[in-house]
């Protein structure tokens, strides 16, 4: 598992005074794609491979809100030929229990054709280290 710090924003809070549920998905996406960029696997502008989200899920256990500092725990739940299931947990501040957890599945496609392609070897080797 890998941990990645994130910061909530003023606009994340809704009228009920906590983070709107859709923001959790944005944090999932930010955590995973930021991590892939840091690993120098993903180049969203010039790269030949991008991930398209084909499935998502989130379960909520507690509230998150601005100005919470959030830590995303990320692991690989499944590594397929052209897809990856990322499992993510969001922890508020110094809490040891996740406020939310979920997953999303990326199918990796060629940037130009938008057709699925097997994960590049470099990706597979890097991501295998983060499987359960």
Secondary structure in CASP SS format (residue, H / E / C, confidence):
PFRMAT SS
TARGET T0000
AUTHOR 0000-0000-0000
METHOD secondary structure of the structure
MODEL  1
X C 1.00
X E 1.00
X E 1.00
X E 1.00
X E 1.00
X E 1.00
X E 1.00
X C 1.00
X C 1.00
X H 1.00
X H 1.00
X H 1.00
X E 1.00
X C 1.00
X C 1.00
X C 1.00
X C 1.00
X C 1.00
X E 1.00
X C 1.00
X H 1.00
X H 1.00
X H 1.00
X H 1.00
X H 1.00
X H 1.00
X H 1.00
X H 1.00
X H 1.00
X H 1.00
X H 1.00
X H 1.00
X H 1.00
X H 1.00
X H 1.00
X H 1.00
X H 1.00
X H 1.00
X C 1.00
X C 1.00
X C 1.00
X C 1.00
X C 1.00
X C 1.00
X C 1.00
X C 1.00
X C 1.00
X C 1.00
X E 1.00
X E 1.00
X E 1.00
X E 1.00
X E 1.00
X E 1.00
X E 1.00
X E 1.00
X E 1.00
X E 1.00
X E 1.00
X E 1.00
X C 1.00
X C 1.00
X C 1.00
X C 1.00
X C 1.00
X C 1.00
X C 1.00
X C 1.00
X E 1.00
X E 1.00
X E 1.00
X E 1.00
X E 1.00
X E 1.00
X E 1.00
X E 1.00
X E 1.00
X E 1.00
X E 1.00
X C 1.00
X C 1.00
X C 1.00
X E 1.00
X E 1.00
X E 1.00
X E 1.00
X E 1.00
X E 1.00
X E 1.00
X E 1.00
X E 1.00
X E 1.00
X C 1.00
X C 1.00
X C 1.00
X C 1.00
X C 1.00
X C 1.00
X C 1.00
X E 1.00
X E 1.00
X E 1.00
X E 1.00
X E 1.00
X E 1.00
X E 1.00
X E 1.00
X E 1.00
X E 1.00
X E 1.00
X C 1.00
X C 1.00
X C 1.00
X C 1.00
X C 1.00
X E 1.00
X C 1.00
X C 1.00
X C 1.00
X C 1.00
X H 1.00
X H 1.00
X H 1.00
X H 1.00
X H 1.00
X H 1.00
X H 1.00
X H 1.00
X C 1.00
X C 1.00
X E 1.00
X C 1.00
END
